[in-house]
Amino acid sequence: MRHLIIIFFFIFLGPGIFSKPIKLSSPEVLLTGWNARCLEHADLNKDGMEDIIYFNLDKSYLEILYRCKPNEIPKKVRPVKKDRWEPKLENGSYIQERIFVPNSISDIAVGDLNSDGVFDIVTGSPQSGIKIYFRLEENEWSEPLKIESEKMRPYSQSLKVVTSKKGSELFIFSELGLERITFLDGQPKYPSTIFREDDKKAYGLELIDLNEDGHLDWMYLVQGEEYSLKVRLGKNNSFGPELSMDINLASFPTKLIAGKDSSSAKFCSIDSLSREAIVFSFSNIFKEKKNAYNISTYDIFEKSNKESSWTLGDFDDDGFNELVSVSAGKGEIVFFQSDKDGFSGTVETFPSFRGISDISLHNHEDKAHLLIVSPEEEVLGLSSYDENKGFSFPKLINLEGIPILASGHDSEKNTILIICEEDSNYYLKTLQLGNSGSYEEKNSLHLNDLKREPQSLFQCDLNGDSHSDVMVLSSRDAPLILLGEKSGEWTDSSSNSVVRKSFLKNVDSTKLGKFPDSSLNKDSLLVAGLGFVREIGWQNGELTIIQQYNSKDQGSELSCPVRMDWDQDGKDEVFAFNENGHWERLKSGFADSNIKNQWDGSFMEPNHVMVLESKKDAHLLVLGNSGFQIITKPDKKTLSVNIESKYLTDLPKIRYNGIESGDFNNDGMPDLVCLDGKKSLLEFLTFNKKENIWKSSLHFEVFEKNLHYQGKKGGLFEPREGLVFDANGDGLDDLVFLVHNRLLLYKQTK
C-alpha cells in the first residue's frame, strides 16, 4: 500500500519505567470498500479463531472474513467466487464470505438467538429495520428474519444480544427507548417491552451489572449535557429511573480489560472538555452529607415537549398508586407501573384521543378510572384499566358544548366536574351517574366573570364544610372561587375579596399548592411569587393571608410550593422551586420553621409537585413537561462514579476523540490506545503502577495527509472504527481499524 506511512511500531523507554515494551507488526492490509462500517468480531464457524464482520457500503454486502489457521483453510465456509479484479492470495490470512444486503446498515450485533450453540448475525438501521441471519446446519445463512420493532436510532451501539440460562433476548435502542424482544425456539415473542427514553441525543447500549445485585444495568450517553453519562439500574424484569453520573464524556465508555488485581469493572473514555483519556469505575457507597437527597429522573417525552398532563391513582387495583401521563401532541396514554418499592421502570402505552388537554382520576362505581378531555376532538371520555389488556379506549360521555377541563369530584362518588365552552361562554357543569348507567347533567353554572379560556380546575375544601370547593384558574386574571353547597350547587363568595383580586391575580397552576389543616379540617393555599410563598386560608368568611415564607433571593421567581415534614421531626416546612434551577426550603417569621437552604442539582422545570408519604418517610414527586422526578432522602447505598486516573497528551495539537483498551505488551495489565481521528494518529498508553500514572509508550500516524484517493474521500475522522481482540489465536491482543477503503490489522508480537 504505497500511501501507508508507519512511523513507530516499537519503543522501549528504559528499565524501571515499564516492565515490557509495546511491539506491533506492520499492518495486514485488506480491501473493504470506501467507508465500510459496523466493525464486529466473533467466532462464527466455531473453529477457535475470531472472524471479522463489517458492512461494505459500496457493494451493499455484509462481509465476513474467516481467519485461517496456519496452512489450513477454514471449515464451514462458503467463500466468494474468484474474481480476477480481487485475486485471492494462497497464503492469505482470511477467507471471505458475503451476504447481500439490499438496504443500508448502521449497526451489527452477534449472538445465539435460536439456542443452537452457534452465533447468528443481527443487522439494523432506521430505514430497513431489524433483520436476523441465522446460521444453518448446512453452514449457510438463512433468509433474513424481519423483526417487528420500533424505529431504531441511527447510531452504532444500538443493538445487543444477551444470552442467559433463561434464553436469548435482543435489545434495540429505538426512538421510543430501549426495546427488549425475547426469543423462544428462534422466534421472537411479541409484544416487546419498551423502557422509554425519548431524548433524541441519547445513544449507546451497554448492559452490565454495575451494582452487583444480579441484574443487568443499562448505561448510555446523552452528549451535550453536563452529566452526560446515564445509568438505569436493572430491577427484576425492567430498568429503574435514569441516574445522571457526575462526568462529561465525548466517547462511549469502553470496558477496560481486567488486570491481574482488578476487583471491579472499570471503563475508559474521553473527557468532553479537556479531551483527557480517563479511567473510571462505579461504586455503591453511603454518602454522609448534610441535607443530602437522592433524585431519580424519568424522561418520558422529548425535552421540547410543551404540554403534558399527569394524574396518580391505583388504576390496576393492586394497592399501589400508579402514575399516568399524556402529551397533547401524542394520541396515547402512558402508564407507569408501581410496586411496593415505588415506580418499577416499566412503562406501557395505550391509544387514546389526540390533543388531550387534561386527565384526572375519577372514582367510577368504586373503581379508579381515567377521565380524559380532548378539546381538539371535542370529546370527554372515561377509560378503565384491565390487567391483561391495559387501558381501554375511552368510552364517550355525552354533553353539550366543547369540553375544556374536567375532574372527578373530590367529595362525591360517580360525579364529574367539567368546564365546557358554548357560544364563547364558559359553564361549570356537574355530571352524575344516573340509573341508566350513563352520566347526566345535574347542575350548570354560567361563569360570567371568566374572560379567558380556563387553564385548570383546582379543588380544595377552603371553608371546612366537607364539600369540595373549586378555583377556576386562567392566565392574567384572578381565579374564580366557588364554594360547594350541600345541594350540589356553587356559590361565588369571594368576588369582592381583596386577597383574591390582589394576591391571587396572575396565579396559574404552577404557582398554587394546598395542604390540609388537620386542626380545622380544611385546606390552606400556598401561593408562590417573586421571592416568597404566601399561605392563604379561609377565616371569618373570607380569604386571609396567614403567613409568608421568604426566599434567600428576593429577586427570583418561585413556583410549585409544597409543605411537608422533610426531616421527619414533626414540623412542617415549605419548599418551592427557584427559577435559577434548584429547590429551596423557605424561611418564615416562626422560629420552628426558621431554616433555609437549597437543593442544588440538575432539575427539570416542574409544573406540579406532590408529596408521597409512606410509613418510613415522605418524598416529592415532581412533574414536568418531558417527564418526572422523585426526590427522596439518600438511600444507604448510592451508585456513584469514581475517576481512577487521567492522561492529557503532550503531543502538539492532538485532541483525542476515541479510545480502546487492551493488553498491548502482554504484561497482564490493561493499556490504552487513544485516537485523534482528525490527525489520524494513534497513541498507546501504559500504566506505571508505582507512580500511579499513565505514560505514553508509542504513537504513529496511520496514513498520508492527503485524504483523496482516485477522486474518493474518507470520513471526517479516520480511522473511524476500531476493535481490540486476539485476531490470530496466539493469545495476544491485536488491533483492527477501518481506514478509507482498507482494513488494517496490527498484530502484537512477542
C-alpha positions in Angstrom: 0.0 0.0 0.0 2.1 2.9 -1.3 0.4 5.6 0.7 0.8 3.9 4.1 3.2 5.6 6.4 4.3 3.8 9.6 6.2 6.0 12.0 6.8 3.7 15.0 6.0 0.1 15.8 8.4 -0.5 18.7 9.5 1.7 21.5 11.4 0.9 24.7 11.6 3.6 27.4 14.3 2.0 29.6 14.3 -0.3 32.6 12.3 0.6 35.7 9.6 2.5 33.8 7.6 -0.2 32.1 8.1 -3.9 32.5 7.6 -4.6 28.8 7.7 -2.5 25.6 4.9 -2.5 23.1 5.6 -4.4 19.9 3.3 -4.3 16.9 3.9 -5.7 13.5 3.5 -3.8 10.3 -0.2 -4.0 9.4 -2.0 -6.6 7.4 -4.0 -4.7 4.8 -7.3 -5.9 3.3 -9.6 -4.1 0.8 -13.0 -3.3 2.3 -14.7 -0.7 0.1 -15.0 3.0 0.8 -16.4 4.0 4.2 -17.1 0.4 5.3 -18.7 0.4 8.7 -20.2 -1.6 11.7 -17.0 -3.5 12.5 -17.6 -6.6 14.7 -15.8 -9.8 15.5 -16.9 -13.3 16.6 -16.0 -17.0 16.1 -18.8 -17.7 13.6 -17.7 -21.1 12.4 -16.6 -22.5 15.8 -13.0 -23.2 14.8 -11.5 -21.3 17.7 -10.5 -18.3 15.6 -12.1 -14.9 15.7 -13.6 -13.8 12.5 -14.4 -10.2 11.3 -17.7 -8.8 10.2 -18.4 -5.4 8.6 -20.8 -3.7 6.2 -19.4 -2.9 2.7 -21.3 0.3 1.9 -20.0 0.4 -1.8 -21.3 -3.0 -2.8 -24.1 -3.5 -0.2 -22.6 -6.6 1.2 -22.3 -8.0 4.7 -18.7 -9.0 4.6 -17.4 -11.9 6.7 -13.6 -12.6 7.0 -12.9 -16.0 8.4 -9.5 -16.3 10.0 -7.3 -19.0 8.6 -5.1 -21.1 10.9 -1.5 -21.6 9.6 -1.6 -23.7 6.5 -5.3 -24.5 6.9 -8.5 -23.4 5.1 -11.4 -22.6 7.5 -14.2 -25.2 7.6 -17.9 -24.4 7.3 -17.3 -21.5 5.0 -18.8 -20.7 1.6 -16.1 -18.4 0.1 -16.9 -15.9 -2.6 -16.2 -16.9 -6.2 -12.8 -16.0 -7.5 -12.6 -12.6 -9.3 -9.7 -11.5 -11.4 -10.2 -8.0 -10.1 -9.9 -9.2 -6.5 -7.3 -12.0 -6.6 -7.1 -14.3 -3.6 -3.7 -15.0 -2.1 -2.9 -18.6 -1.4 -1.3 -17.7 1.9 -4.0 -15.1 2.8 -5.0 -14.8 6.4 -8.7 -14.6 5.7 -11.3 -16.4 3.5 -14.1 -14.1 2.5 -17.8 -14.7 2.6 -20.6 -12.3 1.6 -24.3 -11.8 2.3 -26.1 -9.4 0.1 -28.0 -6.7 2.0 -30.5 -4.6 -0.1 -30.5 -1.7 2.3 -28.1 0.3 4.4 -26.9 -0.9 7.9 -26.0 1.3 10.8 -25.2 -1.4 13.4 -24.4 -5.1 13.7 -24.7 -7.4 16.7 -23.7 -11.1 17.1 -25.3 -13.6 19.4 -27.1 -17.0 19.6 -30.8 -16.2 19.2 -32.1 -19.7 18.4 -30.1 -21.5 21.1 -28.3 -23.9 18.7 -24.8 -23.1 20.0 -23.6 -21.0 17.1 -23.7 -17.3 16.5 -26.3 -15.5 14.4 -25.9 -12.0 12.9 -28.3 -9.1 13.6 -28.3 -6.0 11.4 -30.3 -2.8 11.8 -30.9 0.7 10.6 -33.7 3.2 10.8 -34.5 2.8 7.1 -34.5 -1.0 6.8 -35.4 -2.1 10.3 -34.0 -5.1 12.2 -33.1 -8.4 10.5 -31.6 -11.6 11.7 -29.5 -14.0 9.7 -29.4 -17.4 11.4 -26.5 -19.8 10.9 -27.9 -23.0 9.4 -26.6 -26.6 9.8 -25.5 -26.6 6.2 -23.1 -23.8 7.1 -25.3 -21.4 5.1 -27.1 -18.3 6.3 -30.9 -18.2 6.4 -33.0 -15.7 4.6 -33.3 -12.6 6.8 -36.0 -12.7 9.5 -37.6 -9.3 9.7 -38.2 -8.2 13.3 -41.3 -6.2 14.3 -39.8 -3.3 16.3 -39.9 0.4 16.8 -37.7 2.6 14.6 -34.1 2.1 15.6 -31.8 5.0 16.3 -29.3 5.9 13.6 -26.3 5.3 15.8 -23.9 2.5 16.3 -24.1 0.5 19.5 -27.9 0.4 19.2 -28.2 -3.4 19.1 -27.2 -6.0 21.7 -27.9 -9.7 22.1 -28.0 -11.1 25.7 -28.0 -14.8 26.3 -28.6 -16.4 29.7 -29.9 -19.6 31.2 -33.5 -18.3 30.6 -32.9 -17.9 26.9 -31.9 -15.1 24.5 -33.0 -11.5 24.3 -32.5 -8.8 21.6 -32.2 -5.2 22.9 -32.8 -2.4 20.4 -32.3 1.3 21.3 -35.2 2.7 19.4 -36.6 6.2 19.1 -39.1 5.4 21.9 -36.4 3.9 24.2 -34.8 0.6 24.9 -36.9 -2.2 23.4 -36.5 -5.8 24.6 -37.6 -8.8 22.5 -37.4 -12.3 24.0 -36.8 -15.3 21.7 -38.2 -18.8 22.1 -37.0 -21.6 19.7 -35.5 -19.0 17.4 -38.8 -17.0 17.1 -39.4 -13.5 18.6 -42.2 -13.2 21.2 -44.5 -10.2 20.8 -45.4 -7.8 22.1 -42.0 -6.4 23.0 -41.2 -4.4 26.2 -40.1 -0.8 25.9 -38.3 1.2 28.5 -38.9 4.7 27.4 -36.1 7.2 26.6 -37.2 10.0 24.3 -34.1 12.2 24.3 -33.0 12.3 20.7 -29.4 12.7 21.6 -29.3 9.6 23.8 -27.2 6.8 22.3 -25.3 3.7 23.3 -26.2 0.3 24.7 -24.0 -1.2 27.4 -25.7 -3.9 29.6 -23.7 -4.8 32.6 -24.3 -5.4 36.3 -22.8 -2.3 37.8 -24.1 -2.6 41.4 -23.6 -6.3 41.7 -27.2 -7.2 42.5 -27.6 -9.9 39.9 -29.5 -7.7 37.4 -28.1 -6.1 34.2 -28.0 -2.3 34.3 -28.2 -0.1 31.2 -25.5 2.5 30.6 -25.8 5.2 27.8 -24.8 8.7 26.9 -26.6 12.0 26.2 -24.0 14.2 24.7 -24.2 17.9 25.3 -25.4 17.6 28.9 -23.2 18.5 31.9 -23.8 15.0 33.3 -23.7 13.1 30.0 -23.3 9.5 31.4 -26.6 7.9 32.3 -27.3 4.7 34.1 -30.6 2.9 34.7 -30.3 0.1 37.2 -31.9 -3.2 36.5 -34.9 -4.1 38.6 -36.5 -7.6 38.2 -37.6 -7.6 34.6 -37.3 -3.8 34.0 -35.0 -0.8 34.4 -35.4 1.8 37.0 -35.2 5.6 36.7 -32.4 7.5 34.9 -29.4 8.3 37.1 -27.1 11.1 35.9 -23.4 10.4 36.7 -21.1 13.3 37.5 -19.0 13.0 34.4 -19.0 14.5 30.9 -17.8 12.2 28.2 -17.0 12.7 24.5 -16.9 9.0 23.6 -18.9 6.0 24.6 -17.3 4.1 27.5 -15.2 1.1 26.7 -14.8 -1.6 29.3 -11.2 -1.8 30.5 -9.8 -5.3 30.2 -9.5 -7.0 33.6 -6.0 -6.6 35.1 -4.2 -9.0 37.4 -5.5 -7.3 40.5 -8.8 -5.9 39.2 -11.7 -6.4 41.6 -14.4 -4.4 39.8 -15.4 -3.3 36.3 -13.6 -0.2 35.0 -14.2 1.8 31.9 -12.2 4.2 29.7 -13.4 7.2 27.8 -12.5 10.7 26.7 -13.4 13.8 28.7 -15.6 16.2 26.7 -13.9 19.4 27.9 -10.2 18.6 28.5 -10.0 15.7 25.9 -8.1 13.7 28.5 -8.1 9.9 28.5 -9.9 8.9 31.7 -10.4 5.6 33.5 -13.4 5.4 35.9 -15.4 2.9 37.9 -18.7 2.7 39.8 -19.3 2.0 43.5 -22.2 1.7 45.9 -21.4 3.9 48.9 -23.3 5.6 51.6 -22.8 9.4 51.3 -22.8 11.1 54.6 -23.8 14.6 53.6 -25.9 17.3 55.4 -29.2 17.9 53.7 -28.4 15.2 51.2 -31.1 13.9 48.8 -31.5 11.4 46.0 -33.1 12.3 42.7 -34.5 9.8 40.2 -35.3 11.1 36.8 -37.8 9.5 34.3 -37.5 11.1 30.9 -40.7 10.2 29.0 -41.3 12.7 26.3 -38.9 14.8 24.2 -37.4 17.8 26.1 -39.0 20.1 23.6 -42.5 18.8 24.7 -44.6 21.9 25.6 -47.6 20.4 27.3 -48.4 17.3 29.3 -50.9 16.2 31.9 -50.5 13.9 34.9 -52.6 12.0 37.4 -52.0 9.5 40.2 -54.2 6.6 41.3 -54.5 2.8 41.9 -55.8 2.0 38.4 -54.8 -1.7 38.4 -56.2 -2.2 41.9 -53.0 -3.7 43.4 -52.8 -1.4 46.4 -50.1 0.9 44.9 -50.7 4.2 43.2 -49.6 4.4 39.5 -48.7 7.4 37.5 -50.4 8.2 34.2 -49.4 10.8 31.7 -50.4 12.2 28.3 -48.8 14.6 25.9 -51.0 16.9 23.9 -49.0 16.0 20.7 -49.5 12.3 21.0 -52.6 10.2 20.9 -51.7 7.8 23.7 -51.8 7.1 27.4 -48.5 6.5 29.1 -48.9 4.2 32.2 -46.1 3.7 34.8 -46.3 0.6 36.8 -45.7 0.6 40.5 -44.9 -1.9 43.3 -44.0 -1.7 47.0 -40.7 -0.1 46.1 -42.3 2.7 44.0 -42.2 3.1 40.2 -40.8 -0.1 38.7 -39.5 1.5 35.5 -41.9 -0.5 33.3 -43.9 1.8 31.0 -46.9 0.9 28.9 -48.7 2.9 26.2 -52.2 2.7 25.0 -54.0 4.5 22.1 -56.3 7.4 23.0 -57.6 10.8 21.8 -55.4 13.4 20.2 -55.0 16.8 21.6 -55.6 15.8 25.2 -55.6 18.8 27.5 -56.4 17.2 30.8 -56.6 13.9 32.6 -57.7 13.1 36.1 -58.5 10.3 38.5 -62.2 9.5 38.7 -63.9 7.1 41.1 -66.5 5.3 38.9 -68.5 2.6 40.6 -65.9 2.3 43.4 -63.1 1.7 40.9 -60.4 4.1 39.7 -60.9 5.3 36.1 -59.1 7.8 34.0 -61.1 10.8 32.9 -59.8 12.3 29.6 -60.6 15.6 27.9 -59.7 16.4 24.3 -60.8 19.9 23.1 -59.2 19.1 19.7 -61.6 16.3 19.2 -64.3 17.9 21.3 -64.9 14.8 23.5 -64.9 13.7 27.1 -64.1 10.1 27.8 -63.7 7.6 30.6 -61.1 4.8 30.4 -60.7 1.7 32.7 -57.7 -0.5 33.2 -57.7 -4.2 32.7 -54.8 -6.3 34.0 -54.5 -8.2 30.7 -55.5 -5.5 28.1 -54.4 -2.3 29.8 -56.3 1.0 29.4 -59.4 0.7 27.2 -60.1 3.2 24.5 -62.1 6.0 26.3 -65.8 5.5 26.5 -67.5 8.7 25.4 -69.6 10.8 27.7 -72.4 12.9 26.1 -72.6 16.6 26.9 -73.5 19.9 25.4 -70.6 22.1 24.3 -66.8 21.7 23.9 -65.1 20.2 26.9 -62.1 22.2 28.1 -61.2 20.8 31.6 -62.6 18.0 33.7 -62.0 16.4 37.1 -63.5 13.7 39.2 -65.5 15.3 42.1 -63.4 15.1 45.3 -66.4 14.7 47.7 -69.0 12.9 45.7 -68.6 9.5 44.0 -69.7 8.9 40.4 -69.7 12.7 39.9 -67.7 14.7 37.3 -66.9 18.4 37.2 -66.3 19.8 33.8 -65.9 23.2 32.1 -67.5 23.5 28.7 -67.5 26.2 26.1 -70.8 27.0 24.4 -71.1 30.0 22.0 -68.0 31.6 23.5 -69.4 31.3 27.0 -68.0 29.0 29.7 -70.0 26.8 32.0 -69.1 24.7 35.0 -71.2 21.6 34.8 -71.8 18.8 37.3 -72.4 15.3 35.7 -73.6 12.5 37.8 -74.0 8.8 37.1 -77.7 8.0 36.6 -79.8 4.9 37.0 -79.4 4.2 33.2 -75.6 3.8 33.6 -74.8 7.0 31.8 -73.8 10.4 33.1 -76.4 13.1 33.2 -76.1 16.8 33.8 -77.1 17.7 37.4 -76.1 21.3 37.5 -74.8 24.0 35.2 -73.2 27.4 36.3 -72.5 30.2 33.8 -69.1 31.6 34.5 -69.9 35.2 33.8 -66.6 36.6 35.1 -64.4 34.2 33.2 -62.9 36.3 30.4 -60.3 34.0 29.0 -60.1 30.2 28.4 -59.6 28.5 31.8 -56.2 26.8 32.5 -57.1 24.4 35.2 -59.6 23.3 37.9 -58.2 23.4 41.4 -60.3 21.5 44.0 -60.0 22.1 47.8 -62.0 22.4 50.9 -61.5 26.1 51.9 -64.2 26.6 54.5 -64.1 23.1 56.1 -67.7 22.1 55.4 -66.7 18.8 53.8 -68.0 19.9 50.4 -65.4 20.4 47.7 -64.7 23.9 46.6 -63.4 24.9 43.2 -60.9 27.5 42.0 -61.1 28.2 38.2 -57.6 29.4 37.1 -57.0 31.4 34.0 -53.9 33.4 32.9 -53.6 37.1 33.8 -56.8 37.1 35.8 -57.7 36.4 39.4 -59.2 33.0 39.8 -62.9 32.3 40.3 -63.5 30.8 43.7 -66.7 28.8 44.0 -67.8 27.2 47.3 -69.6 23.9 47.1 -73.0 23.6 48.7 -74.8 20.6 50.1 -77.4 20.8 47.3 -74.6 20.4 44.7 -74.7 24.0 43.6 -72.0 26.6 43.8 -71.7 30.0 45.5 -69.3 32.7 44.4 -68.3 34.1 47.9 -65.1 35.9 47.1 -65.9 38.1 44.1 -65.1 41.3 46.2 -62.2 39.8 48.1 -59.0 42.0 48.1 -56.9 38.9 48.6 -58.3 37.3 45.5 -58.0 40.4 43.4 -54.6 41.5 44.5 -52.6 38.4 45.8 -54.1 35.7 43.6 -54.0 37.7 40.3 -52.0 36.0 37.5 -51.7 32.8 39.6 -51.7 29.7 37.5 -51.5 26.0 38.4 -47.7 26.1 38.7 -47.9 28.8 41.4 -50.5 27.1 43.6 -50.4 24.4 46.1 -52.5 23.2 49.1 -52.2 21.4 52.3 -54.7 20.1 54.9 -55.0 21.9 58.2 -55.9 18.9 60.4 -56.8 21.0 63.4 -59.6 22.9 61.5 -60.4 20.1 58.9 -59.9 22.4 56.0 -57.3 23.3 53.3 -55.0 26.2 53.2 -53.4 27.5 50.0 -49.8 28.0 49.2 -49.2 30.8 46.6 -45.7 31.3 45.1 -44.5 34.7 43.8 -41.4 36.8 43.4 -39.1 35.8 46.3 -41.8 34.4 48.6 -44.6 31.9 49.2 -47.7 33.0 51.0 -50.1 30.8 53.0 -53.7 31.8 52.4 -56.7 30.5 54.3 -60.4 31.0 54.9 -61.2 32.8 58.1 -64.3 34.5 59.3 -66.0 34.0 55.9 -63.2 35.5 53.7 -59.7 34.8 52.4 -56.9 35.8 54.7 -53.1 35.8 54.4 -51.9 33.7 57.3 -48.1 33.9 56.9 -45.3 34.5 54.4 -42.2 32.4 53.6 -39.3 34.3 52.1 -36.7 33.1 49.7 -33.0 33.9 50.2 -33.0 35.6 46.8 -35.9 38.1 46.8 -35.5 38.7 43.1 -36.1 35.1 42.0 -39.5 33.8 40.8 -40.7 30.8 42.8 -43.1 28.0 41.7 -44.6 24.7 42.8 -44.9 25.5 46.5 -45.3 22.5 48.8 -45.5 21.9 52.6 -44.1 18.7 54.1 -42.2 17.3 57.1 -39.0 16.5 55.2 -36.8 15.9 58.3 -39.5 13.7 59.9 -39.2 15.8 63.1 -42.9 16.6 63.4 -42.5 20.1 62.0 -43.7 21.0 58.5 -41.5 23.1 56.2 -42.3 24.9 53.0 -40.3 24.2 49.8 -40.6 25.9 46.3 -38.7 25.7 43.0 -36.4 28.6 42.3 -36.2 29.8 38.6 -32.4 29.5 38.9 -32.8 25.8 38.8 -33.0 24.5 42.4 -35.5 23.6 45.1 -35.4 25.9 48.2 -36.5 25.5 51.8 -38.0 28.8 52.8 -37.9 31.0 55.9 -40.8 32.4 57.8 -41.3 34.6 60.9 -41.9 31.5 63.1 -38.9 30.1 65.0 -39.7 26.5 64.3 -39.5 27.0 60.5 -36.7 29.5 60.6 -34.5 27.2 58.4 -33.5 27.8 54.9 -31.2 26.0 52.4 -31.4 24.8 48.9 -31.1 21.6 47.0 -28.7 22.2 44.2 -28.5 19.8 41.2 -29.8 19.1 37.7 -33.6 19.6 38.0 -36.2 19.7 35.3 -38.5 22.7 35.4 -41.6 21.5 37.2 -45.3 22.2 36.5 -46.6 20.4 39.6 -45.4 18.7 42.7 -47.0 16.1 45.0 -46.0 14.8 48.4 -45.9 11.0 48.6 -46.0 9.6 52.1 -45.1 6.2 53.4 -44.6 4.6 56.8 -40.9 5.4 56.7 -40.7 8.9 55.2 -42.1 11.4 52.7 -40.8 12.3 49.3 -41.5 14.7 46.5 -43.0 13.7 43.1 -42.1 16.5 40.7 -44.0 16.6 37.3 -42.7 18.4 34.2 -43.5 18.6 30.5 -40.9 16.0 29.5 -41.0 13.6 32.5 -41.0 13.4 36.2 -38.5 13.2 39.1 -38.7 11.7 42.6 -36.7 13.4 45.3 -36.0 11.4 48.4 -33.7 11.2 51.3 -30.4 9.3 50.5 -30.5 5.5 50.4 -28.0 3.5 52.3 -26.3 2.9 49.0 -25.9 5.3 46.2 -24.4 4.4 42.8 -21.6 6.9 42.1 -18.8 7.2 39.6 -15.1 7.4 40.6 -12.4 8.8 38.4 -9.5 6.3 38.8 -6.9 8.1 36.6 -6.4 10.6 33.7 -3.9 11.3 31.0 -3.5 14.5 28.9 -1.3 14.0 25.9 1.7 16.3 25.5 1.7 15.8 21.7 1.2 19.2 20.0 -2.3 19.9 18.5 -3.6 16.4 19.4 -7.1 16.1 20.8 -8.4 12.6 21.4 -11.9 11.6 20.2 -11.7 7.8 20.6 -10.3 5.2 22.9 -9.9 1.4 23.2 -8.4 -0.9 25.9 -6.2 -3.9 25.5 -3.0 -5.6 26.8 -0.6 -4.5 24.1 2.6 -5.6 25.9 1.4 -8.9 27.3 2.2 -8.0 30.9 -1.3 -8.8 32.2 -2.1 -5.1 32.8 -4.6 -3.0 30.7 -3.2 -0.5 28.3 -5.0 2.2 26.3 -4.9 3.3 22.7 -6.2 6.8 22.1 -7.2 8.2 18.7 -7.2 11.7 17.2 -9.3 11.0 14.1 -8.7 14.4 12.6 -4.9 14.0 12.8 -5.1 10.2 12.0 -2.9 9.5 15.0 -2.8 6.6 17.5 -1.1 7.0 20.9 -0.6 4.0 23.2 -0.5 4.4 26.9 0.8 2.1 29.6 0.2 2.4 33.3 3.0 2.9 35.8 1.6 1.3 38.9 4.5 2.6 41.1 3.9 6.2 40.2 0.1 5.7 39.6 0.2 7.5 36.3 -0.3 6.8 32.6 2.7 7.3 30.3 2.9 7.5 26.5 4.7 4.4 25.1 4.1 4.7 21.4 2.4 6.9 18.8 2.2 6.9 15.0 0.1 8.2 12.1 -1.8 5.6 10.1 -1.8 7.1 6.6 -0.9 10.1 4.4 -2.1 13.6 4.9 -3.9 13.8 1.5 -7.3 12.3 2.2 -8.1 12.0 -1.6 -7.6 8.7 -3.4 -8.7 8.4 -7.1 -11.3 11.0 -6.6 -12.7 9.5 -3.4 -12.5 10.8 0.2 -12.8 9.2 3.6 -14.7 10.4 6.6 -14.0 13.4 8.8 -12.4 11.1 11.4 -10.0 8.4 10.1 -9.5 5.7 11.4 -13.3 5.7 12.0 -13.8 2.4 13.8 -11.6 0.0 15.7 -11.6 -3.3 17.7 -9.1 -4.9 20.1 -9.1 -8.7 20.2 -6.9 -11.7 19.6 -7.1 -11.9 15.8 -4.7 -14.7 15.1 -5.2 -17.0 18.0 -1.8 -16.5 19.7 -3.2 -15.3 23.0 -2.1 -11.7 22.4 -4.4 -8.6 21.9 -4.3 -7.2 18.3 -5.7 -4.0 16.9 -8.0 -3.7 13.9 -9.0 -0.4 12.2 -11.2 0.7 9.3 -9.4 3.4 7.3 -10.6 4.8 4.0 -11.2 1.7 1.9 -8.9 -0.6 3.9 -8.9 -2.7 7.0 -5.6 -2.5 8.9 -4.7 -5.3 11.3 -1.8 -4.6 13.7 -0.7 -7.8 15.3 1.1 -7.9 18.6 4.4 -9.7 18.5 6.3 -11.3 21.3 
